[in-house]
Amino acid sequence: MLSLYELFANDYTLRVVALGSAILSIISGALGTYAVLRKQSLLGDAVSHAAFPGICLVFLLTGLKNTESFLFGAFISGWIAAILIRTCVNNTPIKLDSALGIILSSFFGVGLIIITYIQKIPNSNQAGLDKFIFGQASTLLIEDIKIMTLLGAAAVFIVIVFWKEFKLFCFDKEFGNTMGFPIKVLDILLTTTIVIAIIIGLQTVGVILMSVMLVAPATAARQWTDKLWLMMIIASVFGAISGVSGTIISSLAKNIPTGPMIVIIISMITFISIIFAPKNGLLWKNIRRPLKTDSNIRLKGGS
């Protein structure tokens, strides 16, 4: 059996796909922290589905399969959907879950209509558009990874520059508002970074599974720490582990797609963290609870 070093050294495609999956997982894990802390975990699901009609519209208008154009269309469509969700929640009696469901279904329905129309057009270049629904990591090229890295670096740069403002916005928005911080601007800016994290992963895991990549690493990391910066680092590490290991497993086994394998691994990491994490894990909580009860009984008995 080949060692991991020999496997990576002899397979250029594996190296490219593993690198792309790792970059995606690191970025989505870090930025997904904000979505989890803001209790907007389903935002990733809505935005990823809403990005699909943008991809279809770009192809319909240009007739070309260009990654840069697809990501631009996905970003515009996903960003519009995110702003619509925010507007509905802030200015109407509609609750967040209802707004997410309405926008998700509406945008994705439009995307399905457009792709059905495209499939009836006699154009051989249309093949492969549906890969954005389920993802196809094996098609990643080094050019795609460069684009993912550039967009991800831009999103991370925004987070670093506005670190204190985003932290205040997530934990005490009312106090920030009284201090004169531009809360609406911070909301839009933070939402934009999350949209960027989502759209760069569409080619790898698809619109259906992308929400898991945004939420699962951060959820797992939350079980291990209460510090924001450490939570983002742990989420990135968990994401990188799932991205690389999922790519390796799918390359060694036959007929196992990379995207779903990555999602399965990060889901397993999340479940293990929920149960065994020493900070907030269910197992350690159940162990500490009887100890606290016994200590309280002893204190009362001694008094």
PERALIN-V817536 format. One record per helix or strand of 2 or more residues. SS is the DSSP state (a for helix, b for strand). FROM is the first residue (numbers start at 0). TO is the last residue. If there is no record, write none. Layout:
SS&FROM&TO ; SS&FROM&TO
This chain:
a&3&9 ; a&11&36 ; a&42&49 ; a&51&61 ; a&66&90 ; a&95&118 ; a&123&125 ; a&130&133 ; a&136&138 ; a&141&160 ; a&162&170 ; a&172&177 ; a&182&198 ; a&201&221 ; a&227&251 ; a&257&275 ; a&281&301
